[in-house]
Amino acid sequence: MTTSPETPETTTPELVSPEATETPEATPAPTYSYVKLAMRNMVRKKWQSLRHFSLTVIGLLTLLIGLSYLTKP
């Protein structure tokens, strides 16, 4: 089976200048801070956030109680 040579249109991507894609009325996307995005995510996924928070608290308490038990004189 022989393969035919590919045409240049399929092998090279079309390059578009940035000026051609921008429109005068286009506004830039708003950039949110990490804290604002994290707070929005916590509101949307309320139960997952509460579960992770409770697991973190339980883990830290276990660590601190375990260390205090192991290091007592």
Secondary structure, 3 states (H helix, E strand, C coil): CCCCCCCHHHHCCCCCCHHHHCCCCCCCCCCCCHHHHHHHHHHHCHHHHHHHHHHHHHHHHHHHHHHHHHCCC
